[in-house]
Amino acid sequence: MRVLGVDPGLTRCGLGVVEGLPGRRLRMVAVGVVRTPVDQEPQDRLLSVQTEIDQWLADWRPDAVAVERVFAKANIKGIMGTAQASAIPMLAAARLGLGLGLHTPSEVKAAVTGNGRADKAQVTSMVTRILGLDVAPRPADAADALALAICHLWRSGADDRLAAAGDATGNRIQQAERRAQEAGPNRLAQLHAQHRAATRSAAARAGGRTSVTTRRIVP
């Protein structure tokens, strides 16, 4: 599985492609940062980011896109630019029919370092170690993009295992229901008789002083 991680931003937008499967060694395919001049009009900056992301999607053909989920900050102006930039990879994933994952910074930090409050240096160090890189990815936006891709790969694997466990449980329940239905009314009558006999025996041993509530078994 190949995932494009996007750390959205207008001034710097981190991009990182990671390939691999949950539980196996992951490999970095590509990493980079899209930069746009602060003196450009917002629409021109967004167009530059879109053009570059579209090119990455065409070049590396990921199976899914992972984007940092935008959350409120004190800097309203900064968060607006980040929110605008984050819409670009989301729309691109929808347009191409790719899987999309939105992950908060704390989720990414916890997945990569085991600490949801890790700093950027810790994230960069762990990304370098997980991917077996000789040189740490720079700047931090590039490392964050790779961390997003790693987080998505690992969380997707956990989600798949949970879904498989849920399917297995559902199958066992369905099989039990089918067996009960196939047993027919005779088997249900036997269960009722066994339950009534056990109830009378318990009451007799207690000298009639014990109150026992019976439960009907409904087919």
Secondary structure as a PSIPRED ss2 file (coil, helix, strand):
# PSIPRED VFORMAT (PSIPRED V4.0)

   1 M C   1.000  0.000  0.000
   2 R E   0.000  0.000  1.000
   3 V E   0.000  0.000  1.000
   4 L E   0.000  0.000  1.000
   5 G E   0.000  0.000  1.000
   6 V E   0.000  0.000  1.000
   7 D E   0.000  0.000  1.000
   8 P C   1.000  0.000  0.000
   9 G C   1.000  0.000  0.000
  10 L C   1.000  0.000  0.000
  11 T C   1.000  0.000  0.000
  12 R E   0.000  0.000  1.000
  13 C E   0.000  0.000  1.000
  14 G E   0.000  0.000  1.000
  15 L E   0.000  0.000  1.000
  16 G E   0.000  0.000  1.000
  17 V E   0.000  0.000  1.000
  18 V E   0.000  0.000  1.000
  19 E E   0.000  0.000  1.000
  20 G C   1.000  0.000  0.000
  21 L C   1.000  0.000  0.000
  22 P C   1.000  0.000  0.000
  23 G C   1.000  0.000  0.000
  24 R C   1.000  0.000  0.000
  25 R C   1.000  0.000  0.000
  26 L C   1.000  0.000  0.000
  27 R E   0.000  0.000  1.000
  28 M E   0.000  0.000  1.000
  29 V E   0.000  0.000  1.000
  30 A E   0.000  0.000  1.000
  31 V E   0.000  0.000  1.000
  32 G E   0.000  0.000  1.000
  33 V E   0.000  0.000  1.000
  34 V E   0.000  0.000  1.000
  35 R E   0.000  0.000  1.000
  36 T C   1.000  0.000  0.000
  37 P C   1.000  0.000  0.000
  38 V C   1.000  0.000  0.000
  39 D C   1.000  0.000  0.000
  40 Q C   1.000  0.000  0.000
  41 E C   1.000  0.000  0.000
  42 P H   0.000  1.000  0.000
  43 Q H   0.000  1.000  0.000
  44 D H   0.000  1.000  0.000
  45 R H   0.000  1.000  0.000
  46 L H   0.000  1.000  0.000
  47 L H   0.000  1.000  0.000
  48 S H   0.000  1.000  0.000
  49 V H   0.000  1.000  0.000
  50 Q H   0.000  1.000  0.000
  51 T H   0.000  1.000  0.000
  52 E H   0.000  1.000  0.000
  53 I H   0.000  1.000  0.000
  54 D H   0.000  1.000  0.000
  55 Q H   0.000  1.000  0.000
  56 W H   0.000  1.000  0.000
  57 L H   0.000  1.000  0.000
  58 A H   0.000  1.000  0.000
  59 D H   0.000  1.000  0.000
  60 W H   0.000  1.000  0.000
  61 R C   1.000  0.000  0.000
  62 P C   1.000  0.000  0.000
  63 D C   1.000  0.000  0.000
  64 A E   0.000  0.000  1.000
  65 V E   0.000  0.000  1.000
  66 A E   0.000  0.000  1.000
  67 V E   0.000  0.000  1.000
  68 E E   0.000  0.000  1.000
  69 R C   1.000  0.000  0.000
  70 V C   1.000  0.000  0.000
  71 F C   1.000  0.000  0.000
  72 A C   1.000  0.000  0.000
  73 K C   1.000  0.000  0.000
  74 A C   1.000  0.000  0.000
  75 N C   1.000  0.000  0.000
  76 I H   0.000  1.000  0.000
  77 K H   0.000  1.000  0.000
  78 G H   0.000  1.000  0.000
  79 I H   0.000  1.000  0.000
  80 M H   0.000  1.000  0.000
  81 G H   0.000  1.000  0.000
  82 T H   0.000  1.000  0.000
  83 A H   0.000  1.000  0.000
  84 Q H   0.000  1.000  0.000
  85 A H   0.000  1.000  0.000
  86 S H   0.000  1.000  0.000
  87 A H   0.000  1.000  0.000
  88 I H   0.000  1.000  0.000
  89 P H   0.000  1.000  0.000
  90 M H   0.000  1.000  0.000
  91 L H   0.000  1.000  0.000
  92 A H   0.000  1.000  0.000
  93 A H   0.000  1.000  0.000
  94 A H   0.000  1.000  0.000
  95 R H   0.000  1.000  0.000
  96 L H   0.000  1.000  0.000
  97 G C   1.000  0.000  0.000
  98 L C   1.000  0.000  0.000
  99 G E   0.000  0.000  1.000
 100 L E   0.000  0.000  1.000
 101 G E   0.000  0.000  1.000
 102 L E   0.000  0.000  1.000
 103 H E   0.000  0.000  1.000
 104 T C   1.000  0.000  0.000
 105 P H   0.000  1.000  0.000
 106 S H   0.000  1.000  0.000
 107 E H   0.000  1.000  0.000
 108 V H   0.000  1.000  0.000
 109 K H   0.000  1.000  0.000
 110 A H   0.000  1.000  0.000
 111 A H   0.000  1.000  0.000
 112 V H   0.000  1.000  0.000
 113 T H   0.000  1.000  0.000
 114 G C   1.000  0.000  0.000
 115 N C   1.000  0.000  0.000
 116 G C   1.000  0.000  0.000
 117 R C   1.000  0.000  0.000
 118 A C   1.000  0.000  0.000
 119 D C   1.000  0.000  0.000
 120 K H   0.000  1.000  0.000
 121 A H   0.000  1.000  0.000
 122 Q H   0.000  1.000  0.000
 123 V H   0.000  1.000  0.000
 124 T H   0.000  1.000  0.000
 125 S H   0.000  1.000  0.000
 126 M H   0.000  1.000  0.000
 127 V H   0.000  1.000  0.000
 128 T H   0.000  1.000  0.000
 129 R H   0.000  1.000  0.000
 130 I H   0.000  1.000  0.000
 131 L C   1.000  0.000  0.000
 132 G C   1.000  0.000  0.000
 133 L C   1.000  0.000  0.000
 134 D C   1.000  0.000  0.000
 135 V C   1.000  0.000  0.000
 136 A C   1.000  0.000  0.000
 137 P C   1.000  0.000  0.000
 138 R C   1.000  0.000  0.000
 139 P C   1.000  0.000  0.000
 140 A H   0.000  1.000  0.000
 141 D H   0.000  1.000  0.000
 142 A H   0.000  1.000  0.000
 143 A H   0.000  1.000  0.000
 144 D H   0.000  1.000  0.000
 145 A H   0.000  1.000  0.000
 146 L H   0.000  1.000  0.000
 147 A H   0.000  1.000  0.000
 148 L H   0.000  1.000  0.000
 149 A H   0.000  1.000  0.000
 150 I H   0.000  1.000  0.000
 151 C H   0.000  1.000  0.000
 152 H H   0.000  1.000  0.000
 153 L H   0.000  1.000  0.000
 154 W H   0.000  1.000  0.000
 155 R H   0.000  1.000  0.000
 156 S H   0.000  1.000  0.000
 157 G H   0.000  1.000  0.000
 158 A H   0.000  1.000  0.000
 159 D H   0.000  1.000  0.000
 160 D H   0.000  1.000  0.000
 161 R H   0.000  1.000  0.000
 162 L H   0.000  1.000  0.000
 163 A H   0.000  1.000  0.000
 164 A H   0.000  1.000  0.000
 165 A H   0.000  1.000  0.000
 166 G H   0.000  1.000  0.000
 167 D H   0.000  1.000  0.000
 168 A H   0.000  1.000  0.000
 169 T H   0.000  1.000  0.000
 170 G H   0.000  1.000  0.000
 171 N H   0.000  1.000  0.000
 172 R H   0.000  1.000  0.000
 173 I H   0.000  1.000  0.000
 174 Q H   0.000  1.000  0.000
 175 Q H   0.000  1.000  0.000
 176 A H   0.000  1.000  0.000
 177 E H   0.000  1.000  0.000
 178 R H   0.000  1.000  0.000
 179 R H   0.000  1.000  0.000
 180 A H   0.000  1.000  0.000
 181 Q H   0.000  1.000  0.000
 182 E H   0.000  1.000  0.000
 183 A H   0.000  1.000  0.000
 184 G H   0.000  1.000  0.000
 185 P H   0.000  1.000  0.000
 186 N H   0.000  1.000  0.000
 187 R H   0.000  1.000  0.000
 188 L H   0.000  1.000  0.000
 189 A H   0.000  1.000  0.000
 190 Q H   0.000  1.000  0.000
 191 L H   0.000  1.000  0.000
 192 H H   0.000  1.000  0.000
 193 A H   0.000  1.000  0.000
 194 Q H   0.000  1.000  0.000
 195 H H   0.000  1.000  0.000
 196 R H   0.000  1.000  0.000
 197 A H   0.000  1.000  0.000
 198 A H   0.000  1.000  0.000
 199 T H   0.000  1.000  0.000
 200 R H   0.000  1.000  0.000
 201 S H   0.000  1.000  0.000
 202 A H   0.000  1.000  0.000
 203 A H   0.000  1.000  0.000
 204 A H   0.000  1.000  0.000
 205 R H   0.000  1.000  0.000
 206 A C   1.000  0.000  0.000
 207 G C   1.000  0.000  0.000
 208 G C   1.000  0.000  0.000
 209 R C   1.000  0.000  0.000
 210 T C   1.000  0.000  0.000
 211 S C   1.000  0.000  0.000
 212 V C   1.000  0.000  0.000
 213 T C   1.000  0.000  0.000
 214 T C   1.000  0.000  0.000
 215 R C   1.000  0.000  0.000
 216 R C   1.000  0.000  0.000
 217 I C   1.000  0.000  0.000
 218 V C   1.000  0.000  0.000
 219 P C   1.000  0.000  0.000
